[in-house]
Amino acid sequence: MSEGNLRIRVFGMLRNYSDRDGYIDLGGVNRSHLEVRTLKDVVKEYFKLNHPDFDSELINECAIANQSEVLQSHAPIGIQDEIAILPPVCGG
């Protein structure tokens, strides 16, 4: 099954737009052939629709990571991957 709810963990200032557990829910997303650069477009659309006050272009500056590494823009998103968005400054 390649389509299903895609919950993404967010950090830094993106937490202001997440649920109380630190996730955004992108709803049904087809993960087959999904790459990081395409996922960023989906995330930008999510913010445009759900949080119009947020500058969705900031997503271009964020890193996308799975449970084990930061992913390059051409990297595929695995069907079982847990995904996180890391803004340019996460604090720490």
C-alpha positions as CSV (number, residue, x, y, z in Angstrom):
1,M,0.0,0.0,0.0
2,S,1.6,3.2,-1.1
3,E,-1.1,5.7,-0.2
4,G,-2.1,6.7,3.3
5,N,-1.9,9.4,5.9
6,L,1.5,10.9,6.1
7,R,2.3,12.4,9.4
8,I,5.5,14.4,9.6
9,R,7.4,15.4,12.7
10,V,8.3,19.1,12.8
11,F,10.8,21.0,14.9
12,G,11.7,24.6,15.8
13,M,9.2,27.3,14.8
14,L,7.2,24.8,12.7
15,R,5.9,23.4,16.0
16,N,3.7,26.4,16.2
17,Y,1.7,24.9,13.4
18,S,1.7,21.3,14.5
19,D,-0.6,19.2,16.7
20,R,0.3,18.9,20.4
21,D,2.6,15.9,19.6
22,G,4.7,17.9,17.1
23,Y,3.3,16.5,13.9
24,I,1.5,17.8,10.8
25,D,-0.9,15.4,9.0
26,L,-0.8,15.7,5.2
27,G,-3.7,13.3,4.8
28,G,-3.6,10.8,1.9
29,V,-0.3,11.1,0.1
30,N,0.8,8.6,-2.6
31,R,4.3,7.6,-1.4
32,S,5.2,5.6,-4.5
33,H,8.0,7.5,-6.3
34,L,7.8,10.3,-3.8
35,E,11.1,12.2,-3.5
36,V,12.1,14.8,-1.0
37,R,11.7,17.7,-3.5
38,T,8.2,16.6,-4.3
39,L,7.4,16.2,-0.6
40,K,8.5,19.8,0.0
41,D,6.0,20.9,-2.6
42,V,3.2,18.9,-0.8
43,V,4.2,20.4,2.6
44,K,4.2,24.0,1.1
45,E,0.7,23.4,-0.2
46,Y,-0.4,22.1,3.2
47,F,0.8,25.3,4.8
48,K,-0.7,27.5,2.1
49,L,-4.1,25.9,2.7
50,N,-4.0,25.4,6.5
51,H,-1.8,28.3,7.7
52,P,-1.9,31.1,5.1
53,D,0.0,33.4,7.6
54,F,3.0,31.1,7.3
55,D,5.6,31.8,4.7
56,S,5.6,28.4,3.0
57,E,8.7,29.2,1.0
58,L,10.6,28.6,4.2
59,I,10.1,24.9,3.5
60,N,12.7,25.2,0.7
61,E,15.3,26.0,3.4
62,C,14.4,23.1,5.6
63,A,16.1,19.7,5.7
64,I,14.0,16.5,5.4
65,A,15.1,13.5,7.4
66,N,14.0,9.9,7.9
67,Q,14.6,7.9,11.0
68,S,18.3,7.5,10.2
69,E,19.6,10.3,8.1
70,V,19.1,13.7,6.5
71,L,17.9,13.2,2.9
72,Q,19.1,14.9,-0.3
73,S,16.5,16.5,-2.6
74,H,16.5,13.6,-5.1
75,A,16.2,10.9,-2.4
76,P,13.1,8.7,-2.4
77,I,10.8,8.7,0.6
78,G,10.3,5.1,1.7
79,I,6.8,3.8,2.4
80,Q,7.7,2.9,6.0
81,D,9.9,5.9,6.6
82,E,9.2,8.2,9.5
83,I,9.8,11.7,8.2
84,A,10.8,14.9,10.0
85,I,11.2,18.5,8.8
86,L,14.1,20.4,10.3
87,P,14.1,24.1,9.9
88,P,17.4,26.0,9.3
89,V,17.7,26.7,13.0
90,C,16.3,24.1,15.4
91,G,17.8,25.4,18.6
92,G,19.4,23.2,21.1
